[in-house]
């Protein structure tokens, strides 16, 4: 198998833009208007209250870095001559094959509600697809 990735060919500006878009999607996805209420209830989180001693800035920065890594890998696998359609396909395939299955397995053993698995996993499927679209189109 010939498996070569040229990390030098990655357009970092496009990867950054895809990461920002993914995080914006997360803000909408987990808002009380979309899936925030059932997500919070399944995690015993009071959306109206304080998150206590949690460092939310650190959590958001860490999450951004994790999405940046994912977007970078999508860009590396897509290469430089890809299309938006190929990006959506790759991002969605990666999320379904790796993220959904891994999160699903972990959440099942943690005895989390099935709808929580789908809320979280579907976000990543949509997010990876969006990042793939952006990277495939402009990367």
N, C-alpha and C positions, 0 to 999 in steps of 0.2 A: 504494500500500500504506500502510495506516495502522498504523504501528508506534510505540507509545507505552509507555514503562515508567515507572511511578511508584515510584521508589526510596524515597520517603518512606513508602510503605505497607508496606514490608518489616518484618516482625516480627523484630527483631534477636535476641531471646532464642531464638526458634524456629530461626533460622538458626544461632546458636551451638550449640544442642542438636543439630541435624542434623550439624554439623561434628564435634562430639565423638563422636557415634554413628558417623560415617564413619571417624574415626580409630581408634575401638575395633574396628570391623570390620577395619580394616587390621592391627591388632595380632593379631587372631585369624587372619586370612587368611594372613599371612606368618609365623605361628608354626611351629615345627618339627612340630607336630601336624597342620597342614593343608598349606600349600604352601611353607613355609619351607625345607625341605631341597632340593627340586628347584630352587627359586628361587635359593638360595645357590650350589648347584652350577653352575647356568647362568651365574652372575655371578662365579664363582671367589671366593666369600666363605666364610671359615671361621666358622661360627656359634658355635663354641666359643672362638674366639680374640678378640683385640682388634681393633677397627676402626682401630688405629693412631692417626694424628694427626687423624682426622676429628672435627669438632665435632658430636657426636650431638645435643646440646641444640639447637644452631642448625639442624640438619637437621630435627628434629622440629617446631621452631617454624615454620620456613619451610614445611614440608609442611602444617602446620595452617593457616597463612595462605592457602596455595594452595587448600585445600579450602574455606576460609571464602569465598573469592572465588567458587568454583564454586557453593556453596550459596546465596550471595547472588544469583547470576544465575538459578539455578533458581527462587528465591523471586520475583524480579522478573518472570520470564516466566510463572509460575503466576498471579500476582496474588492478590487477597484472597479470592476466592470459589471456590476450587478444592477438590477432594477428594483423598483419599489415592490413589485409583486414577489420577486425572489426574497426580498428582505422580510416581507410579511410572512411568507412561507417558512423561512428559516427561523425567525423569531418565535412564531407560533409553535412550530415543531419542537424547538428547544424547550419552550416552556411546558408544553404538554408532556413531552417525553421525560424531562428531568425535574422540573420544578413541581408540576402537579403531582407526579408520582411520589417524589420524595416528601413533599409536604403532606400529601394524603396519607402516606404510610405512617409518618411521625404523628400526625394528628389523630389517626385511628387508634394508635397505641396509647396516646394521651387521653383517649376517650373524649375528644372534642366533638361538639355537634357537627353533623354532616354538612349543614348549611354553612358553617364557618370554613370548612375545607373548601367549599365551592366559592365562597366570597373571596377568600384570600388567593386561591389558585387561579380563579378566573381573572383577578386583577393582573396577575403575572402573565397570563396568556395574552391579555389585551396589551399590557405594557411592553412585553417583548415583541409582539407584533407591531406595535407603534414604533418602537425603536428600530426594528428591522425596516419598516417602511421609510422612515426618515433617513437611515443610513444607506439603504439601497437606492433611494432616489437621489440623494445629494452627496453620498460618500465617495 
